[in-house]
């Protein structure tokens, strides 16, 4: 007797996985922004990186690293204090791939000097692509790269560290840093009572014959599995920066006791800890009492990465939404051919294109800062403004991308739910929105003529574009107001939009005109797709976003 068949589970009208693609080659706005900002020589290298990180294998590593979160092992089997963090192998594989590509150190020479010659732009393109796959592991990658900016204030220490830090090897072994093939660095700045206000830190550092002993706590100690940490503590001369290794000079485990790992909304693959220092060994970095000055370049570099990662997350959200819409049929048409969906996706594509041009322009400024005063002023003034705008843009953007996929976007089987949970950390880390606005105000007051010159240059680079002149005038007037802090958010957002328009104009003038018309000449609607673009411009934007 023939058994009946119940073929009710045929899968159709679903988009295939967006994997095994070259994340560089399929992203025309990225290719053009890299080329325009000094990174053209690395296109073959970036395409190789894009193929690797766009593979199904890398996507699976990202999933596994987030599903199998790190665990704190405070003691070994015999009761000895160890304070080790245990990770899934996928996490270590992600770290190894990033290290092999130099994402953690390629902006520095072997002796810790800025590499220049497009190194920041090239490295940023890699960071942007890696963020599309798995963002959590980039936390220690960022801090390792940025820490050199602080260690440079202590040349003798930097000279000892760079031979290990400058290798492209990843060594996860629990061992003293000086005997390893490669190393990573974390940071410990904030305390319970202070948060952003690190001058309120109570952790104490006492000078001894062989260094300092530090006692106190950190409410957030990022990446506790690192080989050493840059920390702030109060020394006799005031707030001071220190280099604190996991192992003391005699090879014993340093007195760094992790109390717990934070249970975070996102950033699940990365460990963040609460820690007690019980007389931990550390070496001074920079002068006593100059802790803020010592870490300032490190902070700028981490803020730069927050912006790059946020744009990478938005790029991934756009790519997945557009890919899905091109394969999904609704009401007898592909979703991507529906006028309302085209309006949404093209508006999103315009936002990502401008954001990509902007962060690459910022990285060009970082490349040129050591020998170009105008670029240095751009970097100091625009870094907090760009971080403010890009990082705050990411969560609502990714929500819109999720909605393009409907229910498939909301479930944890896909990557967009993870991206959405990941996105707020960049706005919170290294200074919240208000702190960024205050830093823009400080830069304006301290830079004086140099800051004015930056604003004038932006006005010149956007001359004739819709709303640009009015935006530049508004920014100048607002920042001169006695009560400027009250309206700083609006002025900083306008500044970032003007800078994005200028950056995009240097890459793709037609797209810059569209961006200015929809963002500067009028207030952009709070929902994507609520602007009117010509059908020809829609087609071009979507084709540039994903061929």
N, C-alpha and C positions, 0 to 999 in steps of 0.2 A: 504494500500500500504506500503510495507517495505521500510523504509528509508535506504539509503546507509550509511555504516560506514566509518569513515575516521581515522583508527587506525595508524596514521603516527607518533605518539609521543611515541611509545614504547621505553622505556629506557633499553638498554642492552650494554654490553661491557664497563661498567663503574665500577670502583672500589667502594666497599661499604665504608662508613665512617670508619676511623680509630679511633674508640672510644670504651668505655667500655673495656679497656685493663688495665693491671697492668704495668704501665710505668717502674717499677723497674724490675719485673720478666722477661719481654720480652727483657731486655737490658743486655745481658750477659757481655759485656765489663764493664758496670757500676757495676754490681754485683761483678765481680772479682776485680775491682779497689777498691771498698769500702772494700772488704774483705782483700785485700793486704795492706791496709793503716790504719787498726785499727778500722774499723767499722762493723766487722762481727756480733757483739752482737746485732745490730739493724736491722738485715735483716727482721724480722717479722714486725717491726714498719715501715720500709721503703716500704715494700710490701703493707701494709695497706694505706700508703700515696700514693703509686703509683696507687692503685685501685681507690682511691678517685679522684685524679687529672687526671686519665685517663678516667674518666666517661664522658658520653655525656653531663651530667648536667654541669660539670665544663667547658667543651669546649664551651657550649652555654653562660655561664657567661663571658668567655673571649671575645666572639664575641660581646655580648651586651655592655660590658664595653668600647669597642673600637668604636662601632657605635654610642654610646651616650656619647659624650665627656664631660668633666667637664665644669662647667660654674661659672664665678665669679659673686657673688652678693655683690656689694660694699656697698649697703645701705639697710636698712629694709624699711618697708612700711611707716614709719613715718619720714624717712630721717636720721636716725641715722647710723653712719658709722659702718659697721660690718665686711666687707672684708672676707666673707665666700665663700668657694668653694663648689659647689653642684655637687654631683655625682649620676650616675645611681645606683640603688640598687645592681646590679651585681658586681660593683666595691667593695662595702662594703662587699659583700659575699666573694669575693676573699681574701680581707684583713683579714676577720674573719677566714677563713680556714687556711691561712698562720700563723696567730697569734696563733691559737689553736695548730698548730703543732710546735710552737716554732721557726719558721724560723727567727723571728726578735730578739730572745734573748737566744737561747739554748746554745750558746757557752760561756755564762757567768753564774757564780753562782748567787745566790740571792743577794749577796753583791757586785757583779760587778767584781769578779776575773775570770780569764780564767778557763773554766770548765775542759779542757783537756780530757784525756781518750777517744779520738776519736770523741769528740763533733764537731770539725770543719769538719771532714770528713762526719759525719752523717748529719749534717745540710747542707753541700754542696750538698749532694745527693738529699735532698729535694728541695733545691733552683734550682738545675739543672732540676729536673722534673717539678717544677712549671713554670720555664721559657719556657718549651715546650708548655704550655697552654696559659699563659698570662704574658708577661714580664713587662708591664708598672707598675703594682701595686707593683712590687718588688723594685721599687726605694725607697719608704719610708721604706720598710722592710729592705733594705740594710742600709739605713742611720740610722735607729733606732739602729740596731745591732752595726754598726761601731762607733756611737757616744759615746758609753761607753768607747772606747779606748781613747777618748779625755777627757771625764768627769773624768776618773781615775786620771787625773792630779790635780783634785780639790776634794779631798776625802770627805769633808763635804757636798758638793753639790751632789756627787755621792750617798752618804748615804741617802739623802732625795729623790732622783729620783728613785733609784733601787726598792723600794717596789711597785711602780706603773709600772715601766718599765719591771720588772721581771715576771709579771703575763702573762698568756696565754689568756688574754681577749682582745678583740678589742672593743673600745668604741669611736664611731665617733661623740659623742655629742660635741657641741661647749660650752666648760666649762673649768674652770681652771684645769690644769693637776693634781694638788694635790688632787682633789676630784673625780678623774675618776677611772674606773675599770682597765684601761690599757692606754698606751700612745704611741705615735709615735713622732719621731724627724726628722726634716729636716736640710738642710744646706744652708747657704748663704755666698759664698766666693767671687765669681767673680764680677767685675764691668766693666762698659763700656770701660774704658781706659786701663784696665789691663789684663782681661782674666786670663790666666794661671799665669801671673806675679802678684800674690796677694800682693807682696810688694809695688806695685803701687797703692794699695787701698787708697781712700781718705775719706771713711766713718770715722767719728770722734766719740770717746767715751770720755765722761766727767764724772769723778768720783763725786758722790754725797753721802750723808750720808747713804742711803739705797741701794746703788749699783752704777750703771752707767746709763747714758742717752746717747743713740746713735742716731746720725743724719747722714743721707747720703742715699745711694742707693745700690741696688744689681741688676745687669743686669740679673742674673739667681739666683732665690731663689727656690730651688727644693722642691717640695711637700708642697705647702703653706697651706694645710689643717692640717698640723701637729700641735702638742700641744706645741712644742718649737723648737728652731733652734740653731744650732751651727754656729756662725758667726764670721767673722774677722773684726776688726776695729782698727784704729790708736788711741791708748791711749797716755797719756803723756810719758810713757816709751817705746813707739813703737808699732808695730803691735801685737795685742793681741787677744786671743780667748775669746768668750763670749757665755753664755747660755741665749737665748732670748725667754721667754715664750709668748704665745698668749695673756695671761692675766697678768696684773701687780699684785703685792702682795695684793693690796686692792680689787681685784676681777674685776676691770675695764678692758675693752678691751685695750690691749697694742697698742701703737702708731705705728703699722705696717700697712702701707697702700699699698695694691697691686694695681699696675697701670694697669696691664693686664696679661692675661695668654698667654704664648707663643704658636704660631701656628707652631707646629713642624712637620717634615717629618713623623716621627713615634712616638712611645711612647705616643700614643693618649689617652690612658685611664688615664695616669698620668698627673697631673697638674704641670706645671713649670711656674714661674711667674717673673715679673719685679716688684720691690718693692721700696718704699720710707720709710725710718725710720724718724719720726718726733719727736725725743726725746723719743725713745722707751726704756723702762726699760730692763736692762740686768744685769747678774751677771758674774763676771770675772771667767774664767777657766784657771788655771795655772798662771804663772807670767806675769806681763806686759812686753811687748817686746819679749815674747817667743811664739808668736802665731804659727809660723811654727812648732817649736818643739812640741807644745801641740797637734797639729792635725796630726802629722806624722803617728802614728799608725792607726788612723781613716782612713787616706788616703790609707794606705796599705790594710786595710780591704775592702774598697770600690773597690779598684783595683782588689782584689781577686774576688769579686762578679761579676765585669765586665767580667772577664775571664770565670767564671763558667756559667754565663748567655749566653755568646757567644757560648760556647760548647753545652749548652742545646738547643739553637736555631738550631745549626747545626745538633744535634742528631734528633730533630724533623723533620728537612728538609729531612734527610736521611730516617727516618722511613716512612714518607709519600711518598717519591719517590719510595722506595722499595715496599711498600704495593701496590701502584698503579700499578707498573710494573708487579707484580705477578698476578694481576687481569685483566689487559688490554691485549687484543690480537691484534697483528699487523702482517700482512703478514703470517697468519696461525700459528703464534706462540705467546705464551705469551711474552710480552715485556721483562720480566725478563729472558727469555731464549735466547734472541737475543745476540750474542757475543759482539757487540758494547755496548749494554746497560749493560751487565754484567761487561765489562771493566770499564765503568763509575761508576757504583754503588759500585763495590768492591774497587776501588781507593778511593771513598768517604768514604766508611766504614772504610778503613784503617786510613784515616785522623781523623775521629771521634774517633776511638778506641784509637789512640795515644793521642789525645787531652784530652779525658776523663781520661786516666791514668795520664796525666801530671797535670791536675788541682787537682785531688785527691791526688797526691804526694805533691803538693804545700800545700794543706790543712793539710796533715800530718805534714808538717814543721810548720805550724801555731799552731797545737796542741802541738808540742814538744818544740817550741821556748822558753817558760819560763824556762826550765830546761836543755836545750841542746844547747850549743854554736854553734855546727856545723849546726844544724837545723835552728838556728836563722840566721846564715850567708846565708844559702840556701834561706831562706824566703826573706831576704833583697835584695839579688842579683837577684833572679829569679822572684820575683813578677812583676817588670816592664817588664822583658823580656817575661814572659808568657802572661801578658796582651797584650803586643804589638802583639805577634804572633797570639794568639787565636782570639782577637777582630778584627784584620785586615783580618783574614781568613774567618770570618763569611759572609760578604756580597757576595763575589764571590761564596762561597760554596752554599749559599741559592739561588743565581741566577741559579746555575747548577741544584739544586733540583727542582726549578720551571720548568725548561726546561724539566725535566723528565716527568712532567705531561702535557706538552704542554700548550694549551690555558687554560685548567682547573687550571693550576698553577698560571696563570697571573691574573685571575679575583679575585675580593675581596670576592667572595662567599667562597673561600677556605682560609686556614690559612697561606699558604706560602707567599702570597702577604704581609700579615701583618708582618710575620717574616722578610721578606726582608726589609721592611721599618723600622723595629725595630732595625735591626742589626748594623747600623753605630753608634748609640749613645754610645755603649760601648767603641768603639775606641776613641771617641771624649771626653767623660766624664772622669773626673779625670786624665787628661793628654793625649794629642794627641800622635801620634807615635813618633814624634821627642822628646817630653818630656820624654817618656819612655826610649828612647835610651840614652838620657843625664843622666837619673837617674841610668841606668846600669853603665855608665862610672863613675858617682860619687861614686856608691857603690864599684866599683873596686878600686878606688883611696883611699877611706876611709877605706875599710875593709882590704886591704893589704894581709897579710898572710891568713886570714880567707877566702877571696874570692878566692885566689889561691887554697886553700884546696878544695873548692867547685868544681872548675874546674877539679882538679885532681880526685876527687871522681866520677864525671860524666865520665871522661875518663876511670876510672877503671870499672865502671858499664856497659860500652858499649864496653869493650875490646873484640876484635875479630869480632865485627859486621862490615858489609861493610861500609867503608868510615868514621867510627867513629874516628879512630886515626887521620886521615887527618883533619877532622872537628875540633877536639880538638886543634890540632897544629895551624890551621888557626885562631881560636878564640884567642888563647894566643898571637900569633904574632900581630894580628890586634889591639887588645886592648893595646898593648905596643907601638904602633906607635905614634909618636908625633902629627900626623894629624889624630888620631883615630876618631875624631868626624865626619870627612868627610865620612868615610866608616862604621860608627857605625850601620846603619840599617842592612847592610849585616851581620856584626858580631853578632848583637843581634838576628837576625833571625836564624843564625847558632847555637847560644847558645840555643835558644828555641828548635830547632830541636834535638840537642844533648840531652837536658834535657828530651824531649818527648821520645826519643829512650830509654834512661835510665829508665824512669818511666815505659814504656811499657815492657821493658825487665824484670822488677820485677813482672809483671802481666802475660804476655803471650810471652815467648821468641820467638816463631815462628813468631808472628805478629811483634815483634820488629825487627827481621831480615829482614822481608819484608819492613818495614818502613825505616830502615837504607839503604837498597839497592836502594830504590826509592827516598829517600830524602837526604841522606848524601853521598852515593857513586857517585851520579850524581845529577845534578840540576833537580828538579822535573819540568815537563812540566807545562806550564801555564794553561792547560786545564785538567780537570779530565778525566781519561780514556786513557791518552796518555802514559801509562806505561804498560809493559807486565808482567802479573802475571800468574802463572800456574793455570790451570783449577781447580785443587784440592784446591788451596789456595783461589781462587775466591769463590768456594762453601762454604768453611769454614768461610770466612769473612762475607758473606751474611747471613749465618745461625746464626752466632754469633750476627750480627746486629739486626736481627728480625726473630725469629723462624717461 
